[in-house]
Amino acid sequence: MKRFLKYSMILLGLLAVAYIGGLIFFLDRFTFGSYFGDIPLMGLTQAQAQEKIAEELGKRQINLQENGKTTAQVTLAELSPSYDLDKAVGQLFNQQDPVMWPLSFGSHQDVKVDSNMVHVDKTKAAQVLVAKGIDNSQRQAATDASIEYSEADGYQVKPDVTGTQVDTDSLAQDMLVAATQEKNSVDVSQAYAKAAIQADSDTMKSALGLIKQYSENPIVLQIAGDDVQIPTKTIESWMHFDENNQVSFDREAIKAYVQGLNEKYSTYNKTREFKSTLRGIVEVPPGIMGWGIEVDQEVDKLEQELLAHQPVKREPAVNSTGGVPNAKDDIGPTYVEVDIANQTMFLYKDHKKILEAPVVTGQPAAETVPGAGAIIEKLSGTRLKGYNQFYRVDYSVPVNYWMRFDDKSQGIHDAPWQSQFGGDVWTYSGSLGCVNSPLDAAATIYENVEYGTPVIVFN
């Protein structure tokens, strides 16, 4: 019995010594069952634990996989990592009670590894990846989403395309996550660089919104009695987006459109049909009379209106000589009609014929040039001066009324030297191109026409 008590006391003494020794040992060291992720820390001080964690993580090899194949292998140490472990290691250490160290046998306490605890030099990581064959200079870059136009569909977003160039920062982060989560591979394609501008980005949404604002506000030009609305698709075709997705308009395209309207509606330099007094519908060659759209001025105005993206309804800017500008029938209700074939002149005022008179037009080889003219000069009590090519002499003759109607010095005037008018007088006593008129007829014309009154001359 005494022997049993003796041995029991010895055993208890040994256990006490062992316990106290363990207590002293574990005062600044991790107890049994302490882990950082899968890295055992038992018996290590906090400083030693951090060294071991860094060493073990640095050894971890990550396989870089692409298209189902391993293209490179990289250890975490190659990325020149730095560690921020104080908080996590200290937290794990503070969870244990050295007094209870014997109970740590068979226990398990750890701290989950967070990739934020490890940092890599991004420049170094990029260099390592290039050395391992992840070289963006040999890879396809991502393509930004863009706004594209087609006549069939108008403006549409062309989706962005992810290329094969690698975002090395993202890949380095993926490798950190893999290393700290005990994984041995990463998919390189998950780190492909994304397009800077993606199809669902605010940039694209904003651009489409701008297109709608610019193209859906109607612009209506009132031309020659027609309301011409510029089609939405036409406006869209004029739009361009710069690198900042700001809208501008193609001035040359706008100009081409306005020129098309001008060609369709203008009356300058066009043969026109005219309802004559004696011969029905006749063709009248171009003269100085007519109107056209001021193309450059109109382009400027349209560009300003498009950028303001407000509804517009107005007449275009036009230039004109004589007649009624911006009208299909620009001759209007008041005009002079010279029928060369019938050697007769008419004056209509407000659609009413107020004069019909015989005239003498240009003689053979100096015939009066037909065309749609307009009064551009009115003089009374003046002299007509010129050169007679038939007699080869200069002349200067007085007239009471002179009304020029074209840029060839042709005009209507009285001709006191003519003894008769009409018939075939023009064939033997014709003018040098002007319309010779009886005095009373010339006076009536002079009193009833203004600058710009049309003078329609035809054979």
PyMOL commands that set and color helices and strands:
alter all, ss='L'
color gray80, all
select helices_A, chain A and resi 2-26+46-59+76-79+86-94+98-104+115-117+122-131+136-138+168-180+188-191+202-216+232-238+251-265+295-308+425-429+439-448
alter helices_A, ss='H'
color red, helices_A
select strands_A, chain A and resi 34-36+39-40+61-66+69-75+81-83+109-111+118-120+146-150+154-158+185-187+219-223+226-229+239-241+247-249+272-276+280-284+290-293+312-314+318-321+335-339+344-349+352-358+371-374+377-388+393-404+411-414+435-437+454-458
alter strands_A, ss='S'
color yellow, strands_A
deselect
rebuild
show_as cartoon
